[in-house]
Amino acid sequence: MQYSEIMTDQPHELILDHLRAIRSDIAEMKADIHDLKTGQLSVREQLNSMQRDNIRVERALASVEHDIERIKTRLDLTE
């Protein structure tokens, strides 16, 4: 093998090494993005659950307020 052939192979190997490193980095980034999306979905589900709970509490409170107004009216406590 001549010196010129060795020099020609080195840039190709260097480029291939860089491309492999880039491919590896991209694979890690894809995995990280997947993890972030999964976490985001979990947060959204928890937020939706909390909103449903809040609606139930508001409905219960409205019912209690209505009952109190009826009791006041029956006892003639309204102003």
C-alpha positions in Angstrom: 0.0 0.0 0.0 1.4 3.3 -1.0 1.3 6.5 1.1 -1.3 8.2 -1.2 -3.7 5.2 -0.6 -3.3 5.5 3.1 -4.0 9.2 3.1 -7.1 8.6 0.9 -8.5 6.1 3.3 -8.0 8.3 6.4 -10.4 11.1 5.4 -13.1 8.5 4.5 -12.6 6.7 7.9 -12.7 10.1 9.7 -15.9 11.0 7.9 -17.4 7.6 8.7 -16.5 8.0 12.4 -18.2 11.4 12.5 -21.3 10.1 10.7 -21.5 7.2 13.2 -21.2 9.6 16.1 -23.9 11.8 14.6 -26.1 8.8 14.1 -25.6 7.7 17.7 -26.4 11.2 18.9 -29.6 11.4 16.9 -30.7 8.0 18.3 -30.1 9.3 21.8 -32.1 12.5 21.0 -35.0 10.4 19.6 -35.1 8.4 22.8 -35.0 11.6 24.9 -37.8 13.1 22.8 -39.9 10.0 23.2 -39.4 10.1 27.0 -40.4 13.8 27.0 -43.5 13.1 25.0 -44.4 10.3 27.3 -43.9 12.6 30.3 -45.9 15.3 28.7 -48.8 12.9 28.1 -48.7 11.9 31.7 -48.9 15.5 32.9 -51.8 16.2 30.5 -53.7 13.2 31.9 -53.1 14.3 35.5 -54.3 17.8 34.6 -57.4 16.5 32.9 -58.1 14.4 36.0 -57.7 17.4 38.3 -60.0 19.4 36.1 -62.7 16.7 36.3 -62.3 16.6 40.1 -62.6 20.4 40.2 -65.8 20.2 38.2 -67.3 17.6 40.6 -66.4 19.8 43.6 -68.0 22.9 41.9 -71.2 20.9 41.2 -71.3 19.6 44.8 -70.8 23.2 46.1 -73.5 24.5 43.9 -75.9 21.8 45.2 -75.0 22.7 48.8 -75.5 26.4 48.1 -78.9 25.7 46.5 -79.9 23.6 49.5 -78.9 26.4 51.9 -81.0 28.9 50.0 -84.0 26.6 50.1 -83.5 26.1 53.9 -83.2 29.9 54.4 -86.4 30.4 52.4 -88.3 27.8 54.4 -87.1 29.3 57.6 -87.9 32.8 56.3 -84.3 33.9 56.9 -83.9 35.6 53.5 -83.2 39.3 53.4 
